[in-house]
Amino acid sequence: MIPGIYSLADLQQAVAHSPDQWRPMVLTNGCFDLLHAGHVRYLREARALGRSLVVGLNSDASVQNIKPNPPGKPPRPIVPELQRAEVLAALKPVNAVVIFPETTAIALIQALQPEIYAKGGDYRLDTLPEAPIVQAYGGQIKLIQVKIPSSTSEIIDRILNSAYP
């Protein structure tokens, strides 16, 4: 077992057992395939919003559904889910990582009911699929502005373009 990586049931139990350690909880989610400085800054800002930061990590299967394999590009994710989870769990701002199989974090949000749901500022409330469920139980949604405009897809493209001109 790797410290900081939880099953959903184990995390629910930990939160129920020690709510003062976890709440107010901030939850964010994503693929976090190739971690970059933009991710780190985003996670640091998200963590500052509450007592704990839980990262919902898309499973390999859900990443494949979210980011289909375009011709001439490597299949996503590049890094397997357990390795992505281990790297995230090792980051100072992250208190817990939960791998989830769905393409959205709706079930994860329903199960954990974080006080704050954080996403990058490239999202809008009207297009965020998780917004209605967070608003239904009275949670807050915080959109964190992207400080370093970087993306894993762009990094992959740069690598491919430099390796195969």
C-alpha positions, 0 to 999 in steps of 0.5 A, spaced: 500 500 500 502 506 498 501 512 503 496 517 500 492 513 495 485 510 498 480 506 495 473 510 496 471 506 501 477 507 505 477 514 504 470 515 506 472 511 513 478 515 514 474 522 513 468 519 518 473 517 523 477 524 523 473 529 520 477 535 523 483 532 519 479 532 513 474 538 513 473 543 510 475 538 504 477 540 497 476 535 491 479 536 484 479 531 479 483 530 472 487 525 468 494 528 471 498 524 466 504 528 465 505 532 471 508 539 470 508 546 473 501 548 471 499 542 475 503 543 481 501 550 482 494 549 481 494 543 486 497 548 491 492 553 490 486 548 491 489 546 497 489 553 500 482 553 500 481 548 505 484 543 510 485 537 506 486 536 498 483 530 495 485 528 488 480 524 484 484 521 479 481 518 472 483 511 471 486 508 465 480 506 462 476 513 463 482 517 460 482 512 454 474 514 454 476 522 455 482 522 450 481 518 445 487 516 441 488 520 435 492 518 429 499 518 429 499 520 437 501 515 443 495 512 446 493 516 453 494 515 458 502 515 457 503 513 465 499 508 468 494 510 473 498 507 479 504 511 478 500 517 476 497 516 483 503 515 487 506 521 484 500 525 486 500 522 493 507 524 494 506 532 492 506 536 499 499 539 497 495 533 496 492 529 502 489 523 498 488 520 491 482 516 489 482 513 482 475 513 479 473 509 473 467 514 471 469 520 466 466 525 470 467 526 478 459 526 479 459 519 483 466 521 487 463 528 489 456 524 491 460 520 496 465 525 499 461 531 499 467 536 499 465 543 501 469 545 495 470 543 488 476 546 485 477 546 477 481 549 473 479 556 470 479 554 463 472 551 465 465 554 466 460 553 471 455 552 465 459 547 462 462 543 468 458 537 469 459 536 476 456 543 478 449 541 479 451 536 484 455 540 488 450 546 488 445 541 490 448 539 497 450 546 498 458 545 496 462 551 493 465 551 486 472 554 485 475 555 478 482 556 479 485 561 474 491 557 470 498 560 472 502 557 467 498 555 460 501 548 459 497 542 457 499 534 457 497 534 450 501 540 448 507 537 451 506 530 447 506 534 441 512 538 442 516 531 444 513 528 437 514 534 433 522 534 435 523 527 435 519 526 428 520 532 424 
